[in-house]
Amino acid sequence: MVKSFERKPETGTSNIDSGSAAVTIIKPESGWGMRDFRELKEYRDLFFSLAWRSIKVLYAQTVLGLSWAILRPLIQIVIFSIIFGRVAKLPTEGVPYFLFSSVAIVPWTYISQSISESSESLVAGQGMLGKVYFPRLIFPLTPVLSRLVDFGISMIIICFTMLYYHVPPTWNLLLFPLFVLLMASIPAGIGLWLSSLAIRFRDVRHAMPFVIQMLIYTAPIVYSASSIPEKYRLIYSLNPIVGVTEGFRSCLLGTSIPWLYILPGTITSFILVVSGVWYFKRMERIIVDVI
């Protein structure tokens, strides 16, 4: 039986005119070259559909629904405020600890959840992988997009906290989209790497909860970055979560923008995304066979 595809031929494909039926053979790309992102544009409808399905599945059959997007970070903020703010009395440069932790935990919640879901996306979606063709890159990128909805809802916490502490908006807010983009690039880059590794090494699934728990202490989420000794700050800033956390803090609270922390982390994020795309493309040709 001859199968026909309506998809237009492109790089890595060839047409065979078999009588009256046109057959498109899709071949895996080889080498370490950069991916052709035009293909992703062609499948953008599927990308948005999967992201929307992810949101609906996440809150299906829950009593509180989207309220969980607020409750999860809010509970964490309250606990950290009691432990690190009241008990440990960590310095916060004069900022009330509840406000100090709120502007950091909301983006951290997005990053941690997106990394966790993106790293398991190929294994979780293995039922679809062998049945129909579409760019596999969509799998690890779907949680990065869908979790932005949770992030937007949980920003309500920050808005109310800023109102309570009478923090006025400043011109720094103009940089907010830049920090959102930088924030999304972290789970995108890490997710591309880990989802590719997870199809061969299922250890990734077991290691991720522990790694996520440890990551929170590598960035100034519960403490101030100024507590890091000056001679180690450049190395410390290579962690992209540091730049995102300090960026959101200065952007929302109106303090001076700490480019010393942001620029090294931006370079690291760029390397993570580019290398992640390359490695994912390399592994894409064997995903269906190995998984």
C-alpha positions as CSV (number, residue, x, y, z in Angstrom):
1,M,0.0,0.0,0.0
2,V,1.4,3.4,-1.0
3,K,1.1,6.2,1.6
4,S,0.8,9.8,0.5
5,F,1.7,12.9,2.5
6,E,0.4,16.4,1.8
7,R,3.5,17.9,3.4
8,K,5.7,19.9,1.0
9,P,9.2,18.4,0.3
10,E,12.1,20.2,2.0
11,T,15.6,19.6,3.1
12,G,16.0,15.9,4.0
13,T,13.0,14.8,2.0
14,S,12.5,13.5,-1.6
15,N,9.6,12.8,-3.9
16,I,8.9,9.6,-5.8
17,D,6.3,9.7,-8.5
18,S,4.7,6.2,-8.1
19,G,2.0,6.2,-10.8
20,S,-0.8,8.6,-9.7
21,A,0.3,8.8,-6.1
22,A,3.0,11.1,-4.8
23,V,5.1,9.7,-2.1
24,T,7.2,11.9,0.2
25,I,10.1,10.2,1.9
26,I,11.3,12.0,5.0
27,K,14.9,11.4,5.8
28,P,16.7,12.3,9.0
29,E,19.2,15.1,8.7
30,S,22.7,14.3,9.5
31,G,25.7,16.2,10.8
32,W,26.1,18.9,13.4
33,G,24.7,21.8,11.3
34,M,22.1,24.3,12.7
35,R,18.5,23.2,12.5
36,D,16.2,24.7,9.9
37,F,13.7,26.6,12.0
38,R,11.3,27.2,9.0
39,E,10.0,23.7,9.7
40,L,9.0,24.8,13.2
41,K,7.1,27.7,11.8
42,E,5.1,25.4,9.5
43,Y,4.1,23.3,12.6
44,R,3.4,26.3,14.9
45,D,-0.3,25.4,15.1
46,L,0.6,21.9,16.5
47,F,3.0,23.6,18.9
48,F,0.3,25.9,20.3
49,S,-2.2,23.0,20.4
50,L,0.1,20.8,22.4
51,A,0.9,23.7,24.8
52,W,-2.9,24.4,25.3
53,R,-3.5,20.6,25.8
54,S,-0.7,20.6,28.4
55,I,-2.4,23.4,30.3
56,K,-5.8,21.8,30.3
57,V,-4.4,18.4,31.3
58,L,-2.5,19.9,34.2
59,Y,-5.6,21.4,35.8
60,A,-8.2,18.8,34.7
61,Q,-10.2,17.3,37.6
62,T,-8.8,19.6,40.2
63,V,-10.9,21.5,42.6
64,L,-8.8,24.6,42.8
65,G,-7.9,24.7,39.1
66,L,-5.6,27.6,38.1
67,S,-5.5,28.7,41.7
68,W,-2.6,26.2,42.1
69,A,-0.5,28.5,40.0
70,I,-0.7,31.0,42.9
71,L,-0.8,28.6,45.8
72,R,2.4,26.7,45.0
73,P,4.8,29.7,45.0
74,L,2.8,31.4,47.7
75,I,3.2,28.5,50.2
76,Q,6.9,28.4,49.3
77,I,7.3,32.2,49.9
78,V,5.6,32.0,53.3
79,I,7.7,29.1,54.5
80,F,11.0,30.7,53.3
81,S,9.9,34.0,54.9
82,I,9.5,32.3,58.3
83,I,12.7,30.1,58.1
84,F,15.1,32.5,56.3
85,G,13.5,35.8,57.2
86,R,12.3,35.4,60.8
87,V,14.5,32.6,62.2
88,A,17.8,32.8,60.2
89,K,17.4,36.6,59.7
90,L,19.3,36.6,56.4
91,P,20.3,40.1,55.2
92,T,18.2,41.4,52.3
93,E,19.7,44.9,51.8
94,G,16.7,46.6,53.6
95,V,14.0,44.9,51.6
96,P,11.3,43.1,53.6
97,Y,12.0,39.4,53.3
98,F,8.5,38.5,52.0
99,L,8.9,41.0,49.1
100,F,12.6,40.0,48.6
101,S,11.7,36.3,48.2
102,S,8.5,36.8,46.2
103,V,10.2,38.5,43.2
104,A,12.7,35.6,43.1
105,I,10.5,32.5,43.8
106,V,7.9,33.3,41.1
107,P,10.4,33.1,38.3
108,W,12.2,30.2,40.0
109,T,9.0,28.2,40.1
110,Y,8.6,28.7,36.4
111,I,12.2,27.6,35.7
112,S,12.1,24.5,37.9
113,Q,8.8,23.3,36.6
114,S,9.7,23.9,33.0
115,I,13.0,22.1,33.3
116,S,11.4,19.1,35.0
117,E,8.6,18.7,32.4
118,S,10.9,19.5,29.4
119,S,13.5,16.9,30.4
120,E,10.8,14.1,30.5
121,S,8.8,15.3,27.5
122,L,10.2,12.8,25.0
123,V,9.8,9.8,27.3
124,A,6.3,11.0,28.3
125,G,5.3,11.5,24.7
126,Q,6.8,8.3,23.3
127,G,3.3,7.1,22.3
128,M,3.1,9.8,19.6
129,L,6.7,9.6,18.4
130,G,6.5,6.6,16.1
131,K,3.0,7.3,14.7
132,V,3.2,10.6,12.9
133,Y,6.0,12.9,11.8
134,F,6.4,16.4,13.2
135,P,9.5,18.2,14.5
136,R,10.5,16.5,17.7
137,L,11.9,19.8,19.0
138,I,8.3,20.7,19.8
139,F,8.2,18.2,22.7
140,P,10.8,19.8,25.0
141,L,9.7,23.4,24.0
142,T,6.0,22.8,24.8
143,P,6.4,23.0,28.7
144,V,8.5,26.1,28.2
145,L,5.6,27.8,26.5
146,S,2.7,26.4,28.5
147,R,4.3,27.2,31.9
148,L,4.3,30.9,31.0
149,V,0.6,30.8,31.7
150,D,1.3,29.8,35.3
151,F,4.0,32.4,35.5
152,G,1.6,35.1,34.3
153,I,-1.0,34.1,36.9
154,S,1.5,33.9,39.8
155,M,2.7,37.5,39.0
156,I,-0.5,38.4,40.9
157,I,1.4,37.6,44.1
158,I,4.2,40.1,43.2
159,C,1.7,42.8,42.2
160,F,-0.2,42.5,45.5
161,T,3.0,42.3,47.5
162,M,4.4,45.5,45.8
163,L,1.1,47.3,46.5
164,Y,1.2,46.2,50.2
165,Y,4.8,47.5,50.6
166,H,4.1,50.6,48.6
167,V,6.8,49.9,45.9
168,P,6.1,52.1,42.9
169,P,6.8,51.0,39.4
170,T,10.0,52.5,37.8
171,W,11.5,52.7,34.3
172,N,13.3,49.5,35.1
173,L,10.0,47.7,34.2
174,L,10.8,48.3,30.5
175,L,13.4,45.5,30.9
176,F,10.8,43.1,32.1
177,P,10.3,41.4,28.6
178,L,14.1,40.9,28.3
179,F,14.2,39.1,31.7
180,V,11.2,36.9,30.7
181,L,13.0,35.9,27.5
182,L,16.2,35.2,29.5
183,M,14.1,33.2,32.0
184,A,12.5,31.1,29.3
185,S,15.8,30.4,27.6
186,I,17.1,28.5,30.6
187,P,14.6,25.6,30.6
188,A,14.7,25.6,26.8
189,G,18.4,25.0,26.7
190,I,18.6,22.6,29.6
191,G,15.4,20.8,28.5
192,L,16.8,20.2,25.0
193,W,19.9,18.6,26.5
194,L,18.2,16.5,29.2
195,S,15.3,15.3,27.0
196,S,17.8,14.0,24.5
197,L,19.9,12.3,27.2
198,A,16.8,10.9,28.9
199,I,15.9,8.6,25.9
200,R,19.2,6.7,26.5
201,F,19.7,7.3,30.2
202,R,16.5,7.0,32.3
203,D,18.6,8.1,35.3
204,V,17.7,11.6,34.3
205,R,14.2,11.1,35.6
206,H,15.4,9.9,39.0
207,A,18.1,12.6,39.2
208,M,15.9,15.6,38.3
209,P,14.0,16.1,41.6
210,F,17.3,16.1,43.5
211,V,19.0,18.4,41.0
212,I,16.1,20.8,41.1
213,Q,16.2,20.9,44.9
214,M,19.9,21.7,44.9
215,L,19.6,24.3,42.1
216,I,17.6,26.7,44.3
217,Y,20.6,27.2,46.6
218,T,22.9,28.0,43.7
219,A,21.1,31.3,43.0
220,P,20.2,34.3,45.2
221,I,16.6,33.2,45.8
222,V,16.6,32.8,49.5
223,Y,19.7,35.0,50.1
224,S,21.2,38.1,48.6
225,A,23.9,37.9,45.9
226,S,25.9,40.5,47.8
227,S,26.7,37.8,50.4
228,I,28.9,36.1,47.9
229,P,32.6,37.1,48.3
230,E,33.6,39.5,45.6
231,K,36.3,37.4,44.1
232,Y,33.9,34.6,43.4
233,R,31.1,36.7,41.9
234,L,32.1,36.4,38.2
235,I,32.2,32.6,38.4
236,Y,28.9,32.7,40.4
237,S,27.3,34.8,37.8
238,L,27.9,32.2,35.1
239,N,24.9,30.5,36.6
240,P,22.1,31.9,34.4
241,I,19.6,31.6,37.2
242,V,21.6,34.3,39.1
243,G,21.1,36.8,36.3
244,V,17.4,36.1,36.0
245,T,16.8,36.4,39.8
246,E,18.8,39.6,40.2
247,G,17.3,41.0,37.0
248,F,13.7,40.4,38.1
249,R,14.6,41.8,41.6
250,S,16.1,45.1,40.2
251,C,13.4,45.4,37.5
252,L,10.5,45.1,39.9
253,L,11.9,46.8,43.0
254,G,13.5,49.7,41.0
255,T,17.1,49.2,42.2
256,S,20.1,49.6,39.9
257,I,20.4,46.9,37.3
258,P,23.3,44.5,38.3
259,W,24.7,43.8,34.8
260,L,27.7,42.1,36.5
261,Y,25.3,39.3,37.4
262,I,23.2,39.4,34.3
263,L,25.6,39.5,31.3
264,P,27.6,36.3,32.2
265,G,24.4,34.5,32.8
266,T,23.0,35.7,29.4
267,I,26.1,34.3,27.7
268,T,25.7,31.0,29.5
269,S,22.0,30.8,28.4
270,F,22.9,31.5,24.8
271,I,25.4,28.7,24.8
272,L,22.9,26.4,26.5
273,V,20.3,27.0,23.8
274,V,22.6,26.8,20.8
275,S,24.4,23.7,22.0
276,G,21.1,22.1,23.1
277,V,19.7,22.6,19.6
278,W,22.8,21.1,18.0
279,Y,22.8,18.1,20.3
280,F,19.0,17.5,20.0
281,K,19.3,17.5,16.2
282,R,22.1,15.0,16.4
283,M,20.0,12.7,18.6
284,E,16.8,13.3,16.8
285,R,17.5,10.7,14.1
286,I,17.6,7.8,16.7
287,I,14.9,8.9,19.1
288,V,12.2,6.6,17.8
289,D,14.5,3.6,17.6
290,V,16.0,4.0,21.1
291,I,13.1,5.2,23.2
